[in-house]
Each structure stands twice: as C-alpha cells, then as structure tokens.
Amino acid sequence: MWDRFETEGVELAAVSVDPVENNRAMVEKLVLPFPLLSDPDGLAIKEWGVWMDGDGGIARPSIFAIRKGGAVTWSYVGVDYADRPTDDELFAALRGGDEDGAR
C-alpha cells in the first residue's frame, strides 16, 4: 500500500519502544520506506496516552494524523495489537471523510 500513501501525499513515521539497534534491524529486514523512531523509555508514547502496562510495557497500536502546523486532525488508538483501522478507513479519515473516526 506504500504507493497509495505517496499518491495521497501522506508522510509516515513510526515510534517504537524498542532500542535503536532493534529498530535498525527491523527497518533493514522489512525494507521500511519510512523512519522508525526509537523511544525505549516510552516518554513520547506515554505523553500521547497510548502506553499499556503489562508485558514489560508496550504501546497500543495508534495512528495520529498531524498537519504540517502541528495540529492533530485524526487519531486512532487500538485496544490491543490487532485493533487497527483498515486502509480504506485510514484514507477516508485523512481526507476528512470520516467525521466519527477519532477514538
């Protein structure tokens, strides 16, 4: 689906609680076309309210649409690792077509 992100003009970045070395290996293994940032202490993840205690601490799967000026225009925070929006839901929300998409 990466082509669709490029066509829509969407830039991505991901944040993980894994250390930089693990993230570097993941980017290389999966050939990720976007930056994978490391937050091993969970500081940003906790600030954004997506931290889950248990299992050593982990972030709930989350997506934040942030405009260039810094405004968060849409967010999705899943309840567990499998709770994620479909690609169509995501793109509808990014275009503003999903007024009720914020969770």
C-alpha positions as MATLAB code, in Angstrom:
seq = 'MWDRFETEGVELAAVSVDPVENNRAMVEKLVLPFPLLSDPDGLAIKEWGVWMDGDGGIARPSIFAIRKGGAVTWSYVGVDYADRPTDDELFAALRGGDEDGAR';
ca = [
       0.000    0.000    0.000;
       3.032    2.321    0.104;
       2.247    3.682   -3.369;
      -1.136    4.827   -2.100;
       0.480    6.832    0.696;
       2.787    8.512   -1.818;
      -0.092    9.249   -4.205;
      -2.122   10.790   -1.372;
       0.884   12.886   -0.257;
       0.989   11.250    3.183;
       4.320   11.059    5.014;
       4.764    8.416    7.692;
       6.938    7.937   10.736;
       6.636    5.238   13.375;
       7.629    5.215   17.045;
       8.634    2.053   18.870;
       9.691    1.304   22.444;
      12.466   -0.874   21.056;
      16.072    0.328   21.235;
      17.691    1.916   18.179;
      19.619   -1.277   17.315;
      16.414   -3.354   17.183;
      14.652   -0.716   15.101;
      17.570   -0.515   12.669;
      17.403   -4.299   12.180;
      13.613   -4.114   11.680;
      13.906   -1.353    9.072;
      16.548   -3.339    7.199;
      14.638   -6.642    7.445;
      11.299   -5.190    6.319;
      12.807   -2.542    4.000;
      10.577    0.092    5.571;
      10.276    3.223    3.409;
       9.650    5.485    6.415;
      11.571    6.348    9.596;
      11.144    4.122   12.640;
      11.965    6.201   15.705;
      13.086    4.718   18.998;
      11.505    5.639   22.346;
      12.904    2.945   24.682;
      11.788    4.759   27.838;
       8.288    5.275   26.433;
       8.396    9.025   27.089;
       6.611   10.140   23.911;
       4.335    7.116   23.940;
       3.221    7.893   27.497;
       2.795   11.591   26.660;
       0.444   10.678   23.798;
      -1.578    8.401   26.099;
      -1.019    5.116   24.287;
       1.159    3.278   26.822;
      -0.127   -0.039   28.223;
       1.357   -1.537   31.355;
       1.924   -5.263   31.463;
       4.182   -7.436   29.322;
       7.013   -5.069   30.199;
       5.139   -2.063   28.822;
       4.048   -1.618   25.256;
       2.275    0.950   23.129;
      -1.219    0.300   21.866;
      -1.338    0.421   18.057;
      -2.020    4.062   17.293;
      -2.198    6.408   14.349;
      -2.114   10.187   14.616;
      -2.696   12.405   11.584;
      -0.715   15.578   12.168;
      -0.822   18.549    9.804;
       2.333   20.480    8.972;
       1.410   23.150   11.520;
       1.282   20.514   14.271;
      -2.498   20.124   14.651;
      -3.710   16.580   15.274;
      -6.616   16.174   12.872;
      -7.424   12.500   13.468;
      -6.359    9.728   15.790;
      -6.969    6.033   16.220;
      -5.844    4.175   19.335;
      -6.479    0.446   19.322;
      -7.341   -1.604   22.384;
      -4.774   -4.316   21.570;
      -2.129   -5.241   18.997;
      -4.711   -6.466   16.466;
      -7.049   -3.448   16.670;
      -6.168   -1.274   13.708;
      -8.200    0.644   11.132;
      -8.447   -0.752    7.625;
      -6.521    1.071    4.911;
      -9.800    2.403    3.498;
     -10.856    3.743    6.923;
      -7.478    5.398    7.324;
      -7.527    7.138    3.951;
     -11.163    8.227    4.381;
     -10.232    9.818    7.708;
      -7.142   11.502    6.246;
      -9.317   13.052    3.546;
     -11.771   14.242    6.205;
     -14.469   11.822    5.082;
     -14.781   10.116    8.461;
     -16.122   12.594   10.979;
     -16.525    9.889   13.629;
     -13.114    8.269   13.093;
     -11.381    9.621   16.173;
     -11.168    7.111   19.017;
];
